[in-house]
Amino acid sequence: MRVLAIGDVVSSAGCNYLQKALPRLKRQLAVDFCIANGENSAAGNGITPQSARAVFDSGVDVITTGNHVFRRRECYDLLDSRTDLLRPVNFHTSCPGRGFTVADLGYTSVGVVNLLGSAYMDRGSNPFDAMDAVLAQLKDCRVILVDFHAEATAEKKAMGYYLDGKVSALFGTHTHVMTADAGVLPGGTGYITDLGMTGPKRSVLGIQPELSVAWLKTGMPTRFEAADGPCMLNGCLFEIDPKSGRALSAESVQMEEP
C-alpha cells in the first residue's frame, strides 16, 4: 500500500492549495491512504471546524495536530466526535479528543498515532512511555503510522530508532522545513525527520518574512500574519507491505506553484 503523509498545512492559503493539488497528486502517486497535519490550518495558530473540513475535503483520510491544537475552543466538540481528527496521545486524558485511531481498509487495518515531543515543548507526558502504551493497544494492526510532532531533530531520530521494527512509518512535523533524510531504517520502519509544510513558499514557516524578521531582530511583540503568494506542498510517500507492516520505500514529495 502507498501512504502519503503531508507536512503542516498553514493558513487558508495552504488549505486552498491542498484542495487544488492533492486530488491530482493522489492519482499520480496511486495513494491508498493520506494523512496531513492540520494544526495551523486556521488563520493564525490552531484548527477550526471550517479548516478541518477544508483539509478533509481535499482527500485527506486522517488529520493529525500538535501543540497548538487546543487554541481554538470551537474545535473541541469536533475533536471529541470525529475519530479521524487526532490530538497528541500524550496530552492529559481529560483533554478533548483522542490520540490514535484505527482505519479499516478492508485488506488491512491502519493504526495512526499522533505524538508530541518533549524537548523544547510543554504539556505532553513522556512520548516514549506513551508509545509503549499505545502499541499495546494496537497489537492487532499490521500497519502503524506515527506523526511525531516535535522540535528537536535528535528526539525525532531517537524515536525513529526506538520504534524501528515496531511501526511501519514515523514522520516528523512541527518545524515546517523538509529534511533530506527520507528512507527506511534497518528494522523496516519508514522515516523522515520532518515533512515540511504546505502553504506559502515565500515565507518564514508560513508567516510574512518581514514580521518574523522584526520579531527576531527587536524582540518586540509582533502580530504574525500568514504570507501570501505561490504555495508549495511538502510530504513523503511510503510504500508499505500490508501483510508484514514493513516499509519498502520512503520518498520525499514536493510540489509548488510557479
C-alpha positions as CSV (number, residue, x, y, z in Angstrom):
1,M,0.0,0.0,0.0
2,R,1.1,3.6,-0.6
3,V,0.7,6.1,2.2
4,L,1.1,9.9,1.6
5,A,2.0,12.0,4.7
6,I,1.6,15.7,4.2
7,G,3.5,18.4,6.1
8,D,1.8,21.0,8.3
9,V,-1.0,22.8,6.4
10,V,-0.6,26.5,7.1
11,S,-3.4,29.1,6.8
12,S,-6.2,29.4,4.3
13,A,-3.7,29.6,1.6
14,G,-2.3,26.2,2.5
15,C,-5.9,24.8,2.6
16,N,-6.7,26.2,-0.8
17,Y,-3.6,24.9,-2.4
18,L,-4.2,21.5,-0.8
19,Q,-7.7,21.3,-2.3
20,K,-6.2,22.2,-5.6
21,A,-3.2,20.0,-5.7
22,L,-3.9,16.9,-3.6
23,P,-6.6,15.1,-5.8
24,R,-4.3,15.1,-8.8
25,L,-1.2,14.2,-6.7
26,K,-3.1,11.2,-5.2
27,R,-3.9,9.9,-8.6
28,Q,-0.4,10.4,-9.9
29,L,1.1,8.5,-6.9
30,A,-1.6,5.9,-6.6
31,V,-2.1,6.8,-3.0
32,D,-4.2,4.4,-0.8
33,F,-4.2,6.4,2.4
34,C,-3.4,10.0,3.2
35,I,-2.5,11.8,6.4
36,A,-2.0,15.6,6.9
37,N,-1.0,17.7,9.9
38,G,-3.6,20.5,10.2
39,E,-2.8,22.2,13.5
40,N,-2.0,25.5,11.7
41,S,-4.7,25.3,9.1
42,A,-6.8,28.1,10.6
43,A,-6.0,31.8,10.3
44,G,-3.3,32.0,13.0
45,N,-2.5,29.0,15.1
46,G,-4.9,26.2,15.7
47,I,-7.6,24.3,13.7
48,T,-11.2,25.2,13.4
49,P,-14.2,23.1,12.1
50,Q,-14.0,25.1,8.8
51,S,-10.3,24.5,8.3
52,A,-10.6,20.8,9.2
53,R,-13.4,20.5,6.7
54,A,-11.2,22.0,4.0
55,V,-8.4,19.6,4.7
56,F,-10.8,16.6,4.7
57,D,-12.5,17.7,1.5
58,S,-9.1,17.8,-0.2
59,G,-8.9,14.0,0.2
60,V,-7.1,13.5,3.5
61,D,-8.2,10.4,5.5
62,V,-6.8,11.4,8.9
63,I,-5.8,14.8,10.3
64,T,-3.1,15.0,12.9
65,T,-2.3,18.1,15.0
66,G,0.2,19.2,17.7
67,N,0.9,21.7,20.4
68,H,-1.5,24.3,19.0
69,V,-4.5,22.0,18.8
70,F,-6.4,23.5,21.7
71,R,-6.0,27.2,20.8
72,R,-9.5,27.2,19.1
73,R,-12.2,26.2,21.5
74,E,-14.7,25.9,18.6
75,C,-12.9,22.7,17.6
76,Y,-13.2,20.9,20.9
77,D,-16.5,19.2,20.1
78,L,-15.2,18.1,16.7
79,L,-12.1,16.6,18.4
80,D,-14.5,14.6,20.6
81,S,-16.8,13.5,17.9
82,R,-14.5,12.5,15.0
83,T,-12.2,9.6,15.2
84,D,-10.2,10.8,12.1
85,L,-9.2,14.1,13.7
86,L,-6.4,13.5,16.3
87,R,-4.6,15.4,19.0
88,P,-1.3,14.2,20.6
89,V,-1.8,11.0,22.5
90,N,0.5,12.1,25.4
91,F,-1.7,15.0,26.4
92,H,-3.7,14.5,29.6
93,T,-6.6,12.1,29.3
94,S,-9.1,14.8,30.3
95,C,-8.3,16.8,27.2
96,P,-10.7,16.8,24.3
97,G,-10.3,14.2,21.5
98,R,-8.1,11.1,21.1
99,G,-4.5,10.5,20.2
100,F,-4.8,7.5,17.9
101,T,-7.3,5.8,15.6
102,V,-7.7,2.6,13.5
103,A,-8.9,2.8,9.9
104,D,-10.3,-0.4,8.3
105,L,-9.3,-0.5,4.7
106,G,-10.7,-4.0,4.1
107,Y,-7.5,-5.7,3.2
108,T,-5.7,-4.3,6.3
109,S,-6.2,-2.2,9.4
110,V,-4.2,1.0,9.7
111,G,-3.3,2.5,13.1
112,V,-2.5,6.2,13.1
113,V,-0.8,7.7,16.2
114,N,-0.3,11.5,16.9
115,L,2.6,12.0,19.3
116,L,4.1,15.2,20.9
117,G,7.8,15.6,21.6
118,S,9.2,16.7,25.0
119,A,12.3,18.6,24.1
120,Y,11.6,22.4,23.9
121,M,7.9,21.6,24.1
122,D,5.4,21.6,27.0
123,R,2.3,19.8,28.4
124,G,2.9,16.4,27.0
125,S,3.9,13.3,29.0
126,N,6.9,11.2,28.1
127,P,6.5,10.3,24.4
128,F,8.5,7.0,24.7
129,D,6.3,5.7,27.5
130,A,3.2,6.9,25.7
131,M,4.2,5.0,22.6
132,D,4.7,1.8,24.6
133,A,1.2,2.1,25.9
134,V,-0.3,2.8,22.5
135,L,1.5,-0.1,20.8
136,A,0.0,-2.5,23.3
137,Q,-3.5,-1.3,22.2
138,L,-2.6,-1.5,18.5
139,K,-1.1,-5.1,18.7
140,D,-3.7,-6.3,16.1
141,C,-2.7,-3.6,13.5
142,R,-0.1,-4.6,10.9
143,V,0.3,-1.1,9.6
144,I,1.0,1.6,12.2
145,L,1.8,5.2,11.2
146,V,3.2,7.8,13.6
147,D,3.2,11.6,13.3
148,F,5.8,12.8,15.8
149,H,5.2,16.5,16.3
150,A,8.5,17.6,17.9
151,E,11.0,20.4,17.8
152,A,14.3,18.6,18.3
153,T,15.7,16.6,15.4
154,A,17.7,14.5,17.9
155,E,14.5,13.5,19.7
156,K,12.8,12.6,16.4
157,K,15.8,10.5,15.3
158,A,15.9,8.7,18.7
159,M,12.2,7.9,18.5
160,G,12.7,6.6,14.9
161,Y,15.3,4.1,16.1
162,Y,13.2,3.3,19.3
163,L,10.2,2.4,17.1
164,D,12.2,0.8,14.3
165,G,10.5,-2.6,13.5
166,K,7.6,-1.7,15.8
167,V,5.8,0.7,13.4
168,S,5.5,1.0,9.6
169,A,6.4,4.6,9.4
170,L,7.3,7.6,11.6
171,F,7.3,11.1,10.1
172,G,8.2,14.3,12.0
173,T,6.2,17.5,11.8
174,H,6.2,20.9,13.5
175,T,9.4,22.6,12.2
176,H,7.8,23.3,8.7
177,V,11.2,22.7,6.9
178,M,11.5,19.4,5.0
179,T,14.6,17.3,5.9
180,A,16.6,15.3,3.3
181,D,16.7,12.0,5.2
182,A,13.6,10.1,3.9
183,G,14.4,6.4,3.9
184,V,13.8,3.0,5.6
185,L,15.5,2.2,8.9
186,P,17.2,-1.2,9.4
187,G,14.2,-2.8,11.1
188,G,11.8,-1.8,8.3
189,T,10.3,1.5,9.5
190,G,9.9,4.3,7.0
191,Y,11.3,7.5,8.4
192,I,11.7,11.2,7.7
193,T,12.7,13.8,10.4
194,D,10.3,16.5,9.1
195,L,7.8,16.5,6.3
196,G,8.0,20.3,5.8
197,M,4.8,22.3,5.3
198,T,2.0,23.1,2.9
199,G,1.5,26.8,2.4
200,P,3.1,30.0,1.1
201,K,6.6,29.2,-0.1
202,R,7.9,32.8,0.2
203,S,7.6,32.9,4.0
204,V,9.2,32.1,7.3
205,L,7.3,28.9,8.2
206,G,4.2,30.3,6.6
207,I,4.5,33.8,8.2
208,Q,5.2,37.1,6.3
209,P,9.0,37.3,6.3
210,E,9.2,40.9,7.4
211,L,7.1,40.1,10.6
212,S,9.4,37.3,11.6
213,V,12.5,39.4,11.0
214,A,11.1,42.2,13.1
215,W,10.3,39.9,16.0
216,L,13.6,38.1,15.9
217,K,15.6,41.3,15.5
218,T,13.9,43.5,18.1
219,G,12.3,41.1,20.5
220,M,9.2,43.3,20.5
221,P,5.7,41.6,20.4
222,T,4.6,41.1,16.8
223,R,1.3,40.1,15.4
224,F,2.1,37.3,12.9
225,E,0.1,37.1,9.7
226,A,0.2,34.4,7.1
227,A,2.2,35.2,3.9
228,D,0.5,35.2,0.5
229,G,1.7,34.4,-3.0
230,P,2.6,31.0,-4.5
231,C,2.3,27.9,-2.4
232,M,4.0,24.6,-2.0
233,L,3.1,21.1,-0.8
234,N,5.7,19.0,1.1
235,G,5.3,15.4,2.2
236,C,6.6,11.9,2.0
237,L,5.3,8.8,0.2
238,F,5.8,5.5,2.0
239,E,5.3,2.1,0.3
240,I,4.3,-0.5,2.9
241,D,3.8,-4.2,2.7
242,P,0.3,-4.5,4.3
243,K,0.9,-8.1,5.4
244,S,4.2,-7.6,7.3
245,G,3.7,-3.9,8.0
246,R,7.3,-3.2,6.9
247,A,8.1,-0.2,4.8
248,L,9.6,-1.0,1.4
249,S,10.5,2.6,0.5
250,A,10.2,6.2,1.6
251,E,10.5,9.1,-0.8
252,S,10.0,12.8,-0.2
253,V,7.4,14.7,-2.3
254,Q,7.4,18.3,-3.3
255,M,5.0,20.4,-5.4
256,E,4.8,24.1,-5.9
257,E,3.1,26.8,-7.8
258,P,5.3,28.9,-10.1
